[in-house]
Amino acid sequence: MRRQGRPYPPDKERRILVMIELAKRNMNISDLARALDIVQSVVSNVINGIRHSKKTEAKIAAFFGKDAQELFPPRSKAEIAAMREAEETRSAA
């Protein structure tokens, strides 16, 4: 069952890729949000993959000098469905 307000399941790979870049700069998500002048919750949701925003993804990637697809790999519908199923399985346990 999909939760309202959360169209996408968490994407651990996206989070890990961005967290590595943050760690290299001794920063956290709040620091990044301030540097980009974007609300922290939006930045966090984009990093975690539960919100998709090409504009925010591009800003985050540019901040790190990376291509957006490098930090935010595109997902097929099948991959999103598999991640959603894994999340539901973890929630039920």
Sequence and secondary structure as in RCSB ss.txt:
>XXXX:A:sequence
MRRQGRPYPPDKERRILVMIELAKRNMNISDLARALDIVQSVVSNVINGIRHSKKTEAKIAAFFGKDAQELFPPR
SKAEIAAMREAEETRSAA
>XXXX:A:secstr
   TT  S   HHHHHHHHHHHHHTT  HHHHHHHHT  HHHHHHHHHTSS  HHHHHHHHHHTT  HHHHS   
 HHHHHHHHHHHHHHHH 
